[in-house]
Amino acid sequence: MSQNSPDPGARVIDALSEITGALVDGHTDTGAALFRMATLGVELLSAAAVGIMVVDPRGGFGVVAASDERARLVELLQTQTESGPCPQCIRTGELLAVPDLTVDPNRWPEFAAVACDLGYRAVLAVPMVLDGRTVGGLNVLYTRPTAFDQDDHRLGALLAALTVLELTQETGDQRADRLAERTLGLLNDRVHAGQATGFVAGTLDISPARARGLLDDYSRRHAVPLRELARRITDGTLHPVELTETETVDTE
């Protein structure tokens, strides 16, 4: 494996058990499930962060999940410039390993500069494939130079396949069309979440990263889909200060 772990076998089993368990359970909030997929991918691949990018049916790429705000910024940069390891792996349909971003900084100069500034040094970009067509990619980020091996490649491919399964738990000729519909819905949800994030940050005078963290935490603790939570924030049903309230603990 690329990085040491006290018990890599147990780590892989635990992460895969949680991922497959979530797929079997069924749910309505795909955005939250993909966020959990990204965070579990960090465990599965001993990474610093994981981002999930998809092909936008309207053209270009879109970010549907990231394990943290730094990773989301790296993903957004790649979608805006349509340049970087993840867009390249989507275009070629081939896994792309970059052991050290500083070795060839001119390969993707803007991406390399921003990623290194944010503390990342290595990237594993893995295509997500459905019915022979690349529909997205995983960006697996590391904070130090990493010598990727075949285990990393296999685990990355497995996570990519499970992510595609999360996006389209269907069979038959129509599942590619259903994936396109779901992708558009997810990208629209991300826009609304971004608007809510900006509103929360401005109201509470905090950073966008902190605001997004409050939204994600509230969504998980109260089992409220992020799209619904964003709507409540922007229409005034829920005041941003309520996001900072912790769960009540019975001390009696």
N, C-alpha and C positions, 0 to 999 in steps of 0.2 A: 504493500500500500504506500501511497505517497507521503503520508505523515504518520508518526507513531501514535499508537493508542494502547492503553493498558489491556484491553480485551477487544480487538477489532471484530472478532467473530460475533460476540454478544452485541456490539454496537450495531452491526449490520442487521442482525436478526431483529433487534428491538425496533430499529427504524422501519424495516420492511413490514414487520408485524403491524405497526401503527398505520402505515400507508395503506396496506391491503385491507386492514380492518375498517378504515374510513371509507374505502371504495365499496365495501360490502354493505356497510350501514345504510348508505343512501342519504341524501341531504338536498336542500334547495339552494344553498348559498355556495355556488361554485367558486366565487372569488375568495371566500374565506378558506375553502378547501385547498385552493391552489397556494394560498399564503402558507398554510400548514405544510403542503407538499414542499415548498421552498425551504422552510425552516428544518424539516426533516431531512431534506437533501444535504443541508449543512452537516448533520450528524452522519448521514450515510457515507458521505465522501470526505469527511474530516476537513471540510472547507471553512473559509471565513464567512462566505455568503453565497447565495444562489438567487439568480433572477430567471424569470420565465418570459420569453418573448414569443409572439405569434405573428403570423402573416395577417395583415389587415386585408379583408376582402375588398376594401375600397382602394388599396394600394399602399405600399410601404409596410412598416412593421409597427407593432404596438406592444406595450408592456402590460401584462396581466397580473403579475405577482413578483414580489421580491422579499427576501428574508429580512431586510432592514432598509433604512432610508438611504444609506450609502450605496448599497447595491442598486436600488431603484434609480439613483442619479446616473450610475454607470450605464444601466439599461436604457434610460431615456436619452442619454447622449448618443447611443448607438442607433436608436430609432430616428432621432432627428437628423443625424448625418448619414444614416444608412451605411455606416462604415464601422468595422470592428470585427472581432472574432465571431460573435453570434450571427450578425447578418451574413458573414461569409459562409459559415457552416450551413445556414439556411439555404443560401443560393446553391452551394455545391452538394448539399445532402451528405456531407462527410464530416466526421468528428475532427475537431481542430484543437490541438494541444499547444499551448504557449508556455513553456517552462519558466521564462523570464522575460517580462515586457521590456526591460531595459537593454536587452541584447540587440534588438532591432527596432528602436523607437520610431523609425520612419515608415514602418509598415502601415500603421494606423496612427499617425502622429497626434491627432487631437485626442483620440481615445486613450492612447498610451500615457499622454501627459496627465489627463484628468484621473485615470485609474491609479497611476502612481502617486499623484497628489493625495488621493483618498486612502492610500496605504496598501493598494493591491499590487502584487508583483507577478502573479501567474494566473493563467486562465485555461479552463477546459470548456470548450464550446461544443455542445452535443445537439445534433439535429433531432427534431421530433417528427416522426413520419407516420402518415396515415394512408393506407392503401397505395403505397409506393410514392406518395407525394409529401414533400417536406412542408409541414404546416406551422413550424415554429422551432424554437431552440432553447436550450438551457445554457445559462452562463454561470459556470462554477468558478468562484473567485478565491484566491489564496493570498495571504499577506506576505509570503516569502517565496523565493524561487522553489519550484517543485518539479521533481523528476517523475512525471506521470508514467505509470506502468499499465499492463494489460488489465489488472484488477480495477484500476480507476476507470479505464475505458468501458469495461463491462458494466460496472456499477452505474456509470453515467448513462449508458445506453438503457439500462434497466429503469432508471429514474425517468428518463425521457419517455419510455414506453408507458410507464404508469401514469405519467402526466397526460399523455394523449388519451389514455383510458378514462382519466378523470374528466377530460373535456368532452368526450363522446362515448358514453356508456350505452352504445347502441350497436346494432348489426344491420346489414342490409344495404341496398344501393343508395339510400337517402342519407347515410350518416355523414358524408362529406358536406352535404347541404346543411344538415343540422349543426355541424361544427362551425360553418360560416356564420349561421345565425347566432350561435352561442358566443362566438368570438366578438361579433359586433356588440352584443349585449354587455359582454365583459369590458370592452373598451369604453363604451358609454358610461358604465358604472365607474370606471377609473376617472373619467372626466368629472363626474359628479363628486367623487371622493376628493379630487383635487380642489374643487371649489369649496367644499366643506372644510378641507384642511386649511386653506387660506383664510377662511372666515374665522375658524377657531384660533389660528395663530394671531390674527389681527386683534380679535376680541380679548384674548388672554395675554397678549404681548409676549408670546413665546415663539420659538423657532418652528418652521414648518415640520422639521423632523419630530420635534416633541409633540406637535399638534397631531400629526399622523399616528404617532404612537398611542396617544390618548384615544383616538378614534378606534384603532385596531383593538386596544385593550377593552374598551367599553363594548365593542361588538362581540368579542369573545365571551366576556363575563356575563353579558345579558342575553346572549344568543340572538342578537339582532343583526340581520344581514347588513353589510356595510352600505349597500345601496339605499336601504331603508333608513339607516342611521344618518347618512349624508342628507337625505331628503328632510328628515326631522330637524337637522341643524340649519339647513338653508331656508326652510319655511318658518323657522322660529318656534316649532313645537318643542324642541329641546334646546335649552341654553347651554353654550359651551362650558360654563362653569360646572355643570352637572357631570361632565366627563371626568372631572378631577376627584369626584367623590368615590372613596373606596367602598368595598363591600362591608356591610355592617357585621361586626363580629360580636357574638353573644358572650359576654364575659361573666355572666352570672353563674 
